[in-house]
Amino acid sequence: MAAPGAGFEYPFQEVAWLKRDVLLFAHSIGSFKQTDQEIVDFYARSNAISIPGVPKFDSHRLVDGQRLIVFLKPLPPSSEGRKFELRSRVIGVYDKGKAGSVIETETVLSEKGGDDYTRAIGSAFFVGQGNWGGPKGPSTPNFPPPEGKKPDVVHVTQTNRESAHLYRLNGDYNPLHATPEPGQSMGFGGAIMHGLFSWNTACHALLQSLGNSDAANIREFQARFAAPVRPGDKLITEAWRTGESKDGWEEIRFVTRVDGGKVVLSNGRALMRCSHVNSRL
């Protein structure tokens, strides 16, 4: 039996970017905006579309669960003169009991009438919004780092009190990352960094350390969001080469943790062409 909501397709979303947006992304390690040039109401946009056959979840208590992206074709530095869109469909909606509920989606970025550029699978976790009688959902594969082996790469990123505010300018205006009240109500103690900040930072770390900063050297990237990051935390990403390759792409395992604290990205895996190794950055 198909999972509730499976196959539901969201309306296509047009996306556009300028070279300025790419520069901002590079300096803030950001997300991907649509066509907005002004701040939007995150909650209103998140609640605008209902998925048939499943409860209406509250986006005030929403965090990232896990994400995977497959890079199919390099993006141009600007979309000027071209039309791009995001096509998203629901894979399934899962009831995790008292902990909450998960909406898993697939999103493809493509040029209208042309090629696909990326394919992403992500899960949104709605905290404390379970027990509605839905399926628990399938288990996900685990990709732990190798036991007893020192990492081939260690990368350090220092955030500051303004990091989340800078990141917001990429188009993710969730108040959870700007004011203390949402995070306090969810048990985080205040504002936290965007999960995708940590995710994108780790991807950049692998590409810089193992791929000679060449986007052509990464094919897939994924990680699970395991714990929140607070502005000012120091993030340490450790990566291991497995030596296992298929079609020229080597599997990399990684974890990201707060210095002296919890793992914040687990289940880290990438497929790369390792053309250069900087062991410590």
Number of C-alpha atoms within 10 A of each C-alpha: 3 9 17 19 20 18 15 16 16 16 11 12 14 18 18 19 19 13 13 11 19 18 12 16 18 13 11 20 22 26 17 14 16 15 12 13 11 7 12 13 11 15 15 10 10 15 13 7 11 14 17 11 11 15 14 12 21 14 18 19 17 23 19 17 19 24 21 19 19 18 19 16 14 10 15 11 13 14 15 12 6 9 14 22 18 20 16 21 19 22 21 21 25 26 20 22 16 12 14 19 28 26 22 22 22 20 19 18 22 21 18 13 8 9 12 18 16 19 19 18 19 22 24 18 23 23 20 16 21 20 16 15 11 17 17 16 15 9 6 8 7 12 16 13 22 14 6 6 8 12 18 18 20 21 21 19 17 13 16 13 12 12 19 25 19 15 23 21 19 22 20 21 19 20 18 24 24 19 14 15 15 21 19 14 13 15 8 17 13 18 21 22 24 27 21 18 19 24 26 18 21 29 23 18 24 29 24 18 23 25 21 17 16 12 16 15 18 23 18 21 24 26 28 22 22 18 16 19 24 21 20 15 18 17 23 22 26 24 28 20 20 13 9 11 13 8 5 11 18 19 20 26 25 28 24 27 22 21 15 10 10 13 19 22 25 22 20 27 24 25 22 24 21 20 13 13 15 16 14 12 13
